[in-house]
Amino acid sequence: MYYSNNIITTTNLLEVMHEYNVKKFVFSSSTTVYGEQETTKYVETMKRGETTSPYGISYSCAIWSWIIISKYT
């Protein structure tokens, strides 16, 4: 379920955005991709840690899909 929701849906969205030449969108993230941190303040520039759940793993994959597609399309 997480795989479908996070990875496939994100990839489909990015493909349609590319098809219609959409250059920007707001991506709301989840702190689960940062794993266990010693801080309660999370920022986008933080290194992603080891995720502790299947949801976090699939969400991290979705983010990497976005990064790869945005760089090479």
Secondary structure, DSSP 8 states (H G I E B T S, - for coil): -HIIIIIIHHHHHHHHHHHTT---------GGGG-S-S-S---TTS-----SSHHHHHHHHHHHHHHHHHHH-
